[in-house]
Amino acid sequence: MRMKLLKATLVACCAVGGLAASAQADDFDYGSFPDYTLKVKLIGGTQYEKLYTRIPEWEEMTGAKVEIVSSKNHFDLDREIKQDIAAGDITWCVGSNHTSFAPQYGDLYIDLSEAIPQSELDKYVPGTLESAKVDGRLVQLPRVTDVSNLYYRKSLYADPANQQAWKEKYGTDLAPPKTYDEFRDQVIFFADPPNLYGTAFAGKDEGMSGRFMEILRANGGDMFDDEFRPTFNSPEGVAALQWFIDVYDAGAVPAGTVNYTWDDIGQAMAAGQLALDLDWPGFAAFFADPSSSKISDDLGYAVAPVGSSGKRGGWSGSHSFSVTEDCDNKDAAVSFAVFMTNDESELMEAKAGNLPTRTATYDEVIAWFNENGKENLAEMFQVWQESLADARTPPLIPEWIQVSNVLWPELQAAIVGEKAPQDALDDAAEEATYIMEDAGYY
């Protein structure tokens, strides 16, 4: 199956512990585009926008100007791009993309392998670049790779009263959770609302669908069978959904978490309002920065828990830049996309805690962390590298976001008590079956 092939590729090529770190010269010809204005649509948010401070460098180098015509979270950006496609109104050249979203856009974007020298493409982590393809076409240049792991408050685990209370209740030593059952129990154990919540989760859009998928897979289930018939309404799926219901019913998460997106969770963790956060690497530097975070000196990292199958869900993917077929200056657009993912850009992303997409950056940034008094972030990178062996994308099919959009409202309904878990999943599976039938899978 296509999904199994992509998983194998990610595991083989993204396990970066042994990657060479030799510096590679930036010999790409960025070109000259005086008086040209490049229109772009970019993802916004805390973990993404620091990179955009490099845009003036590209402008000075090429003589062009960049107009950011839209900057939104990726879910809203995706809806806007679809509206542009439906209206036949593609007047922009570069768009933020993601491996989960890319398969649904058809022929919107060019094949970058035909526009970028192979010598430049060879600088990217091979597996990451492979996962950026759709039907063999390189429709996006990856900027950061994501896989979720745990951030936690070290002081909560070091507190003698917490250690004693946990030991008396559960008979084990208090330590970061290794299973989702322990994760649920600790979320409830630490919660002291409104002063402290155990955790929070993205409760809508693909954030909800993806986190559910992650626990489902950790339990040994999956979204589809080999014929792409929905299977997420299995016992493993019900157990995954019950995890969210349990922490919500216990009041261990903010009531508004069903409408949270990633930035909401990140802000809550940085404000000291959460005990644990299963989240992306891009928040690491934000959490570790005392100017933006109340927990900078209290920050610990642990690999994501395993489910009832003894495996991790490993939800993973890459943010990226794509170039539209309708762009009026593809050379300028390709130049911009390469610049925003070149060695200097990737080092900037990595210093913020993001997992970079170029081979040379990994050892370079760990050395930089250790040389600049940021040993905490060096520790973070080692945890995230360990978890890459379990990295696994959502189904890389055009219909994934459509399926997600019928799934997450049902998950949300079950979490707030409007539907029984099995009924909610059965209803979502029925709608997902219609989507896959209409797409011609069976």
C-alpha positions in Angstrom: 0.0 0.0 0.0 1.0 3.6 -0.7 0.8 4.4 3.0 3.1 1.6 4.0 5.6 2.6 1.4 5.6 6.2 2.7 5.9 5.0 6.3 8.9 2.8 5.4 10.5 5.7 3.5 10.1 8.1 6.5 11.5 5.6 8.9 14.5 4.7 6.8 15.4 8.3 5.8 14.3 10.5 8.7 16.1 8.6 11.4 18.7 11.3 11.5 21.0 10.3 14.4 23.7 9.2 12.0 23.3 11.9 9.4 26.5 13.7 8.2 26.7 17.3 9.1 29.2 18.6 6.6 28.3 22.1 5.5 27.1 22.5 2.0 27.7 25.7 0.1 24.7 27.7 -1.0 25.5 27.8 -4.7 21.9 28.0 -5.9 21.3 30.9 -8.4 18.5 32.9 -6.9 18.2 35.2 -9.9 17.4 38.8 -10.4 13.8 40.1 -10.6 13.9 43.9 -10.2 10.6 45.7 -9.8 8.7 42.4 -9.6 6.2 41.8 -6.7 5.8 38.2 -5.6 2.4 37.5 -4.1 2.4 34.8 -1.4 0.0 33.1 1.0 1.7 31.9 4.1 0.8 30.1 7.3 0.8 32.3 10.4 1.3 31.6 14.0 4.0 31.6 16.7 6.1 28.7 15.5 6.2 29.8 11.8 6.6 33.5 11.5 10.2 34.0 12.7 11.4 32.6 9.4 9.6 35.4 7.5 12.1 37.9 9.0 14.4 36.5 6.2 12.2 37.8 3.5 14.0 41.2 3.2 17.2 39.3 2.6 15.7 37.6 -0.5 14.2 41.0 -1.6 17.6 42.7 -1.4 19.3 39.7 -3.2 16.9 39.6 -6.1 15.5 43.1 -6.4 11.9 41.8 -6.0 9.3 42.6 -3.4 7.1 40.1 -1.5 3.5 40.9 -0.8 1.9 38.6 1.8 -1.7 38.6 0.6 -2.8 36.2 3.3 -1.4 34.9 6.6 -3.7 32.5 8.6 -3.6 29.2 10.5 -3.3 26.3 8.0 -6.9 25.2 8.4 -8.2 28.6 7.4 -5.6 29.0 4.7 -6.6 25.6 3.2 -10.3 26.8 3.1 -9.2 30.0 1.4 -7.1 28.2 -1.2 -10.0 25.9 -2.0 -12.2 29.0 -2.5 -9.5 30.4 -4.9 -9.5 27.1 -6.9 -13.3 27.0 -7.1 -13.4 30.7 -8.3 -10.5 30.1 -10.8 -8.8 33.0 -9.1 -5.2 32.0 -8.5 -3.4 35.4 -8.6 -0.7 34.4 -6.2 2.5 32.5 -6.7 3.8 30.8 -3.5 1.6 29.1 -0.9 2.3 27.4 2.4 1.5 23.7 2.1 1.7 20.5 4.1 2.1 16.9 3.3 -1.4 16.2 4.7 -3.1 18.9 2.6 -1.1 18.6 -0.7 -2.8 15.6 -2.3 -6.2 17.4 -2.5 -5.0 20.3 -4.6 -4.8 18.5 -8.0 -2.7 20.4 -10.6 -2.6 23.7 -8.6 1.2 23.4 -8.0 4.1 22.8 -10.3 6.6 19.9 -10.1 9.5 21.5 -8.4 11.9 18.7 -9.5 11.7 20.1 -13.0 12.6 23.6 -11.8 15.4 22.9 -9.2 18.8 21.4 -9.9 19.2 17.9 -8.5 22.3 19.1 -6.7 20.1 21.4 -4.6 17.4 18.8 -4.0 20.2 16.4 -2.7 20.7 18.7 0.3 17.2 17.7 1.7 16.7 14.6 3.9 15.7 12.0 1.2 12.7 10.6 3.1 11.3 14.0 3.9 11.6 15.0 0.2 10.0 11.8 -0.9 7.0 12.4 1.4 6.6 15.8 -0.3 5.6 14.2 -3.6 2.1 13.5 -4.8 1.8 10.9 -7.6 5.5 11.2 -8.2 5.5 15.0 -8.5 7.5 17.1 -6.1 4.7 19.7 -5.4 6.3 21.2 -2.3 9.6 22.0 -0.7 9.6 20.9 2.9 10.5 23.6 5.5 10.0 21.7 8.8 9.1 18.1 9.8 6.7 17.5 12.6 6.2 14.6 15.0 4.5 15.1 18.3 6.0 14.3 21.7 5.5 15.4 25.3 6.4 18.6 27.0 6.0 18.5 30.8 6.5 20.6 34.0 9.5 19.0 35.8 8.6 20.6 39.1 5.3 18.7 39.3 7.1 15.4 39.1 9.8 16.5 41.6 7.2 17.6 44.2 7.4 15.2 47.2 3.6 15.6 47.9 2.8 14.7 44.3 5.1 11.7 44.4 3.6 10.4 47.6 0.0 10.9 46.4 0.6 9.2 43.1 2.4 6.3 44.8 -0.5 5.8 47.2 -3.1 5.9 44.4 -1.3 4.0 41.6 1.5 2.0 43.3 4.2 3.3 40.9 6.7 6.0 41.0 5.6 9.3 39.4 7.4 9.8 36.1 6.4 11.2 32.7 3.7 8.8 31.2 4.9 5.9 29.0 1.3 4.8 28.1 -1.9 6.7 27.1 -3.5 5.2 30.2 -0.8 6.8 32.4 -1.1 10.0 30.4 -4.9 10.1 31.0 -4.4 9.4 34.7 -1.7 12.1 35.1 -3.8 14.7 33.3 -6.6 14.1 35.8 -4.2 13.8 38.7 -2.4 17.1 38.1 -5.5 19.1 37.2 -6.5 21.8 39.7 -8.8 24.0 37.6 -8.9 26.9 37.1 -5.3 27.3 38.4 -3.9 24.3 36.4 -5.2 21.9 33.8 -3.7 18.5 33.1 -3.4 19.2 29.4 -5.3 20.7 26.4 -5.9 19.4 22.9 -6.9 20.8 19.5 -10.6 20.1 19.4 -11.5 20.9 15.8 -10.3 20.6 12.2 -7.5 18.2 11.4 -6.0 18.9 14.8 -8.8 16.8 16.4 -8.9 14.2 13.7 -5.1 13.8 13.7 -4.8 13.4 17.4 -7.6 10.9 17.5 -5.8 9.0 14.6 -2.6 9.0 16.6 -4.1 7.3 19.6 -6.2 5.0 17.3 -2.9 3.8 15.7 -1.2 3.5 19.0 -4.0 1.2 20.0 -3.4 -1.0 16.9 -6.2 0.4 14.8 -6.1 2.6 11.7 -8.2 5.0 9.6 -8.8 2.7 6.6 -8.3 -1.0 5.6 -6.4 -2.0 2.5 -9.3 -1.1 0.2 -9.7 2.3 1.9 -12.9 1.4 3.7 -13.1 3.4 7.0 -12.2 1.3 10.0 -11.8 4.0 12.7 -15.1 3.0 14.2 -13.4 -0.1 15.6 -13.0 -1.0 19.3 -9.6 0.6 19.1 -11.3 3.8 17.8 -13.9 3.8 20.5 -11.1 3.5 23.1 -9.2 6.3 21.5 -12.2 8.6 21.6 -12.9 7.6 25.2 -9.5 9.0 26.2 -10.7 12.5 25.2 -14.0 12.0 26.8 -12.4 10.9 30.1 -10.2 13.9 30.5 -13.0 16.3 29.4 -15.6 14.8 31.8 -13.1 15.0 34.6 -12.6 18.8 34.1 -8.9 18.1 33.6 -8.8 20.1 30.4 -10.2 23.7 29.7 -13.8 23.5 28.6 -12.9 25.6 25.5 -10.3 23.0 24.3 -12.9 21.6 21.9 -12.4 24.9 19.9 -8.6 25.2 20.5 -6.1 25.2 17.7 -2.3 24.8 18.1 -1.5 28.4 19.1 -4.2 28.3 21.9 -2.5 25.2 23.4 1.0 26.7 23.0 0.0 29.9 24.7 -1.7 28.0 27.6 1.4 25.8 28.1 3.8 28.8 28.1 1.5 30.6 30.6 1.9 27.8 33.0 -1.7 26.7 32.7 -1.0 23.1 31.7 0.9 20.2 33.3 1.6 18.3 30.1 1.3 19.0 26.4 1.5 16.5 23.6 2.7 18.8 20.9 5.0 19.7 18.0 8.7 20.5 18.1 8.2 24.0 16.8 7.0 25.2 20.3 10.2 24.2 22.0 12.1 27.4 21.7 9.0 29.4 22.6 8.5 27.3 25.8 12.2 27.6 26.6 12.4 31.4 26.2 12.0 33.2 29.5 10.8 36.3 27.7 7.7 34.4 26.3 7.3 31.6 28.8 6.7 31.2 32.5 7.9 27.6 32.4 11.3 28.1 30.7 13.2 26.8 33.7 10.7 24.0 34.4 10.6 22.3 31.0 11.0 18.6 30.4 10.6 16.4 27.3 9.6 12.8 26.8 8.7 10.6 23.8 5.0 10.2 23.1 3.2 7.5 25.0 2.4 4.1 23.6 -1.2 2.8 23.2 -2.7 -0.6 24.1 -0.8 -2.2 21.2 2.5 -1.2 22.8 3.3 1.2 19.8 3.3 4.9 19.3 1.0 6.6 16.9 3.8 8.8 15.5 1.6 11.4 13.8 4.0 13.2 11.5 4.2 15.4 8.4 6.0 18.4 6.9 5.1 22.0 6.4 6.3 23.3 3.0 6.2 25.9 0.3 4.6 25.3 -3.2 4.6 27.3 -6.4 1.4 27.7 -8.4 1.0 26.7 -12.1 -0.7 30.1 -12.7 2.2 32.1 -11.3 3.3 34.9 -13.6 7.0 34.5 -12.7 7.8 30.9 -11.7 11.5 31.5 -11.6 11.1 34.1 -8.9 8.6 31.9 -7.0 11.0 28.9 -7.1 13.9 31.2 -6.0 11.8 32.3 -3.0 10.8 28.7 -2.0 14.4 27.5 -2.2 15.6 30.5 -0.2 13.1 29.9 2.5 14.3 26.3 2.9 18.0 26.8 2.3 20.7 26.0 4.9 20.5 29.3 6.7 16.7 29.2 6.8 16.7 25.6 8.1 19.2 26.5 10.8 17.0 29.4 11.9 14.0 27.0 12.0 16.0 24.4 13.9 17.2 27.0 16.5 13.5 27.6 17.2 13.1 23.8 17.9 11.7 22.8 14.6 13.0 19.6 13.0 14.8 20.8 9.8 14.5 19.2 6.4 18.1 19.5 5.3 20.6 16.9 6.2 23.4 19.2 7.3 21.4 21.0 9.9 20.8 18.3 12.5 24.3 17.9 14.0 25.0 21.6 13.3 22.1 22.9 15.5 22.7 20.4 18.3 26.3 21.7 18.5 25.0 25.3 18.4 22.6 24.6 21.3 25.4 23.1 23.4 27.8 25.9 22.6 25.3 28.7 23.4 24.0 27.6 26.7 20.9 26.0 25.4 21.5 22.4 26.5 17.8 22.1 27.2 17.0 22.4 23.5 19.8 20.0 22.6 18.0 17.5 24.9 14.7 18.2 23.2 16.3 17.4 19.8 17.5 14.1 21.0 14.0 13.1 22.3 12.4 14.1 19.0 15.1 12.3 17.0 14.3 9.1 19.0 10.6 9.4 18.1 11.2 9.7 14.3 11.6 6.0 14.1 7.8 5.8 14.7 6.9 8.7 12.4 3.9 8.0 10.2 1.9 10.4 8.0 -1.9 10.5 7.7 -3.2 8.8 4.6 -1.6 10.7 1.7 -4.7 10.7 -0.4 -6.8 13.7 -1.8 -9.7 12.7 0.3 -8.0 12.9 3.7 -9.1 16.4 4.6 -12.7 15.6 3.4 -12.7 12.6 5.7 -11.2 14.7 8.5 -13.9 17.3 8.1 -16.7 14.7 8.6 -14.9 13.0 11.4 -13.9 15.9 13.8 -17.4 17.3 14.4 -18.5 13.7 15.4 -15.5 13.4 17.7 -16.4 16.8 19.2 -20.0 15.8 19.7 -19.0 12.7 21.6 -16.5 14.6 23.8 -19.1 17.1 24.9 -21.7 14.4 25.5 -24.0 14.9 22.6 -23.5 11.4 21.2 -22.3 8.0 22.4 -18.7 7.3 21.2 -19.7 4.3 19.0 -22.6 6.2 17.4 -20.4 9.2 16.7 -17.8 7.1 15.0 -20.3 5.0 13.1 -21.9 8.2 11.7 -18.5 9.5 10.7 -17.6 6.2 9.1 -20.8 6.2 7.1 -20.1 9.7 5.7 -16.5 8.8 5.0 -17.6 5.8 3.1 -19.7 8.0 0.8 -16.7 10.2 0.2 -14.5 7.3 -0.8 -17.3 5.7 -2.9 -17.7 9.0 -4.8 -14.0 9.2 -5.3 -14.1 5.8 -7.0 -12.1 3.7 -4.5 -14.8 1.0 -4.6 
